[in-house]
Amino acid sequence: MHSPTRRPPDAAEPPPLPDPAPIRRLSRASLGWRSAVLVAGTLLVIWGSVFGTDNAWPFGPMSQFAFRAGPNDGIHSVFLQVRNTEGRVFVVPLSPGQVGTGRAEVEGQMTRIRANPALLRDLAQSYHRIHPKEPPLEQLWLRDRITEFHQGRKVGERIDPMVGWPDK
């Protein structure tokens, strides 16, 4: 009877496996600086999570990602509505390519902006620097688009005013 695992007598033996490379251990100095970086990074993350703000990224709490909306909550989305010197009213995305900063940065400064709406002037000036051929912006409003949910399903949407500049 012929065994299927048997090799024919003229088959060459495979070459032996090479000896494995020797294990190289880290020196005390290498182990020391790696440990110091690990400890420093861990302490920065702990400090940022307890005391920091989103501006301390990557060591801040990243609070915009820390919470989820419940099935009966609303999702808030801040946007910028403007009127230019020609009287046209439109929405300008809160992005670095449009106003020089992102929505998260504006949302993170809402307490300051509400206390001092003139801070919105910086967005108007930045928009004009980025879009010099467009008519300048003369009025800005931050609005809050709230998408409302009930039992996890969208049931409505509303837009609430937040703050405007100049106050006309």
C-alpha positions in Angstrom: 0.0 0.0 0.0 1.3 3.5 -0.9 1.4 6.2 1.8 0.4 9.7 0.5 2.8 11.5 3.0 5.9 9.5 1.9 8.4 11.4 -0.2 9.9 9.8 -3.3 13.5 8.7 -2.7 15.0 11.2 -5.1 13.5 14.4 -3.5 16.0 16.7 -2.0 15.8 17.7 1.6 15.0 21.3 2.3 17.8 23.4 3.6 18.0 23.8 7.3 16.4 26.9 8.9 18.9 29.6 9.7 19.7 30.3 13.3 17.4 33.0 14.7 18.8 36.5 15.1 20.1 37.0 18.6 17.8 39.0 20.9 19.1 42.5 21.5 18.1 44.0 24.8 17.6 47.7 25.4 20.3 49.5 27.2 19.6 51.1 30.5 19.7 54.6 28.8 17.2 53.5 26.0 14.9 51.9 28.6 15.2 55.0 30.8 14.2 57.6 28.1 11.4 55.4 26.8 10.0 55.1 30.4 10.3 58.8 31.0 8.4 59.6 27.8 5.7 57.1 28.8 5.3 58.6 32.3 5.3 62.2 30.9 2.7 61.3 28.3 0.5 59.6 30.8 0.7 62.5 33.2 -0.1 65.0 30.4 -3.2 62.9 29.5 -4.3 62.8 33.1 -3.7 66.5 33.6 -5.5 67.3 30.4 -8.5 65.2 31.2 -8.9 66.8 34.7 -7.9 70.4 34.1 -7.4 70.9 30.4 -9.7 72.1 27.6 -10.0 71.0 24.0 -7.3 73.5 23.1 -4.8 71.2 24.9 -5.2 68.6 22.2 -3.8 65.8 22.1 -3.7 66.0 25.9 -7.0 67.7 26.4 -10.3 65.9 27.3 -11.7 66.1 23.7 -15.1 66.8 25.3 -16.8 67.2 22.0 -16.4 63.4 21.6 -17.1 62.5 25.2 -20.8 62.5 25.3 -23.6 60.9 23.3 -27.1 62.1 22.8 -29.8 60.1 24.4 -32.8 58.8 22.5 -34.9 61.9 23.5 -32.2 64.5 23.3 -31.3 67.1 20.7 -28.1 67.4 18.7 -26.7 71.0 18.5 -24.9 72.3 15.5 -23.6 75.9 15.5 -23.4 77.7 12.2 -22.7 81.2 10.9 -25.3 83.2 9.0 -24.0 86.5 7.5 -25.1 89.5 5.5 -22.6 91.1 3.2 -22.4 94.8 2.2 -24.6 94.1 -0.9 -27.4 92.9 1.4 -27.1 89.2 0.5 -27.8 86.9 3.5 -26.2 83.4 3.4 -24.6 80.7 5.5 -20.8 80.6 5.7 -19.3 77.3 6.9 -17.3 77.5 10.1 -14.1 76.1 8.6 -10.5 77.2 8.2 -11.0 77.7 4.5 -13.9 80.1 4.9 -13.4 82.0 8.2 -10.0 80.9 9.3 -11.2 78.7 12.1 -13.3 75.6 12.6 -16.7 75.1 14.2 -15.2 73.3 17.2 -13.0 76.3 18.0 -16.0 78.6 17.8 -18.1 76.3 20.0 -15.3 76.1 22.5 -15.3 80.0 22.8 -19.1 80.5 23.0 -18.9 81.8 26.6 -16.5 84.5 25.5 -18.4 85.3 22.3 -21.7 85.6 24.2 -20.0 87.9 26.7 -18.4 89.9 23.9 -20.1 89.6 20.5 -17.6 91.9 18.9 -15.3 88.9 18.8 -17.3 87.9 15.7 -15.7 90.8 13.9 -12.5 88.6 13.7 -14.5 86.1 11.7 -15.7 88.8 9.3 -12.1 90.1 8.9 -10.7 86.6 8.3 -13.5 85.9 5.7 -12.5 89.1 3.9 -8.8 88.1 4.0 -9.5 84.7 2.6 -12.1 86.0 0.0 -10.8 89.4 -1.0 -12.9 89.6 -4.2 -16.1 89.0 -2.3 -18.1 91.9 -0.7 -17.2 92.3 3.0 -19.4 90.9 5.7 -21.3 93.6 7.6 -23.4 91.5 10.0 -22.8 88.0 11.5 -25.1 85.8 13.5 -24.2 82.6 15.3 -27.2 80.2 15.2 -27.8 76.8 16.8 -29.5 74.2 14.6 -31.1 71.7 17.0 -32.2 68.4 15.6 -34.7 66.9 18.1 -35.2 63.2 18.7 -37.9 61.1 20.3 -37.1 57.4 21.0 -34.1 57.7 18.7 -36.0 59.0 15.7 -35.7 62.5 14.3 -38.9 64.4 15.1 -38.0 68.0 14.2 -35.5 70.7 13.8 -35.3 74.2 15.0 -32.9 77.1 14.8 -32.2 79.2 17.8 -30.4 82.5 17.7 -27.2 82.7 19.8 -25.4 85.9 19.3 -25.0 88.6 16.6 -22.6 91.3 15.6 -22.9 94.2 15.4 -26.0 94.5 17.5 -28.4 96.2 15.1 
